[in-house]
Structures are given as structure tokens and as C-alpha cells.
């Protein structure tokens, strides 16, 4: 059950981040980069903060909070990577 939930979190964060990238094209780094960022950002935040909320419970509150954490982690990491990319491009000029 845990593996299926993890795959669901990852898939939802990929979809959400690519939709975010379409809406806010200023922050988008392309489909492949957005997908990779979504995987790492979502997994990182769910593994660190999500364990506090869930406590090995498969209830609706734990699943929905981990799902939202996965999406927020992906968006947060995209914003960080975008800022780093902008700063690196300014140094090269």
C-alpha cells in the first residue's frame, strides 16, 4: 500500500508542477526539468515533514496532507531552482 501511495504522490506532483509551469511560464524550465524537480521536491518534503503528520496511518487526512505536501514541495523546489538559474545566468554575463 505504501508504494502505491508514493507513486500517486509523485505522479500528482509531476502533474501539478507541469500545470503550474503552464500557468506561470516565467518559472517553467521545460517538461523534463519540471518533472525531475517535481519528483525530487515532492519526495523530499513528504519524507521529511509528511512522516510527522501520518504516523503510519492510511487515513484520508494523512493521505491528503501528504498529497498537498508533495505538490507544495515540488513548487517550492521549482522556485528555488529558478532563482539559482537566474543568478547563475547573471554571473555569466
N, C-alpha and C positions, 0 to 999 in steps of 0.2 A: 504494500500500500504506500509506503514512503517513497519508493522510486517513482511510482506513477504521479504522486503529488509533486515531486521535484521536477519531473518533466513538464507537468502542467504549469508550474511556476515559471520555468524557463521559457516555455512557449508563449505564455501570456506576456512576459516581459519583452520578448522579441517583438511580438505584435504591437504592444503598446508603444515601444520606443520607435518603431518604424512609423507608426501613425503620428507620434509626436514629431518625428523628423519631417513628415509631410506637411504638418500644420505649421511648424516653426522651422522653415528650411534654412534659416540662418544658423541653426545649431546642428543641422544634419551633416554627417560625414559620409553618407552613402549607405546603401543597403547592407553591404558586407560588414563595414565598420560598425554600423549601428547594431547589427545582430550580435557581433562579438562583444561589444560593450554591454549590450543587454544581458548576455549570458553571465559575464563576469560581475557586473554590477548587481544583478538580481540575486545571484547565488551568494555573493559576499554579504549583502545586507540580510538575507534570510538566515544564513548560517550564524551571523553574529547576533543580531537582535531578535530574530524570529524564535530562537530557542527559548528566550526568556518568556515569550508570550504563550508558546504552545505547550510546553512541558509534557511532550509525548501524548497529547490529546488530539484526536481527529475530529473535533467538534467544528461546527460551522464558523464560530468566531475565530478559532485558531487558523483555519484554512483561509478565511477571508483576510485576516490580518497579515498572514504570510504572503498572500497574493498581492496585497497592496504594498507591502514592504519590497517585494520583488520588483514591482513596477517603479516605485519611488527610487529604489537603488539603481535601477537602470538609467532613469532620467538624471539622477544626481551624478552618476559617473560620466554620462554623456556631456553634461555641463562642465565638469572638471576637465575632461579630455579636450573639449572645445577650447577652453581657456588656455590650456597648455599649448595647444596647436597655434593659437593666435600669438601667444608670447614667443614661441619658437620662430614663427614666421617674421615677427617684428625684429628679432635679433639678427636674422639673416639679411635683412635689408640694409 
